[in-house]
Structures are given as C-alpha cells and as structure tokens.
Amino acid sequence: MIAENYTNLYDGLPLSLRSEVTNLWALAEFKADFDMALKSIGKGEWAGKIDKFKDYKYYGRLQQIVIADILGIDDYELEGMGFYDIPRLRGYAYYLMCKSLNEEDK
C-alpha cells in the first residue's frame, strides 16, 4: 500500500475500504521505514526522491522493481525494459524489505 500511495502518502494511507491512517506522525514513520528498507535491498542510495525511472538505472534490480511500483509502471512496460519473472522479483524484493525491517539484531 505504501508503494501505491507513495507520492501522496501524507494525504492518508488506505489500509482497507473502511480504514485509513491519517496521523502524520504514523505516516512519517511508515515512510521512513519503507525508505530504509528499500535502501537496504540494493546498491542505490534511495532517499525518497521521485524522478523518472531511467534515473534509477544504477540501482539494484530489486530496488528498481519496487520503484516501478511507486511510479505506477506496469509489468508489460517493465518487460519492454528487459525485466523478466517480474512477479517473483517483486515478491522477493518486498520479502527482503520486510526482513530488513524485522531483523532482531538491529
């Protein structure tokens, strides 16, 4: 949900049809965690700045898959850019992001 709503996150984060987070402190914490996790899965220094997809060419493939979600780039467009097995890569990227946030030895 954060990737889908990244560009307008501070307007609120819908969690379900009946639930939305609007507390600015909570939203800032969600965004900070998301940004740290995205930075942790590749070589790119993600700072939360939204640019054109081509500007992230030196980022890791897993980071690029998540950034594509943020930018709203669909799988067909990603295939045209040389990505393959996109659902598996996306799942693995988000898995690593969750794992990064939930590490016990932080």
Secondary structure, DSSP 8 states (H G I E B T S, - for coil): -TTTTGGGGGG-EE-SSS-EE--HHHHHHHHHHHHHHHHHTSSS---S----GGGGTTS-HHHHHHHHHHHT--HHHHHHTT--SHHHHHHHHHHHHHHHHT-TT-
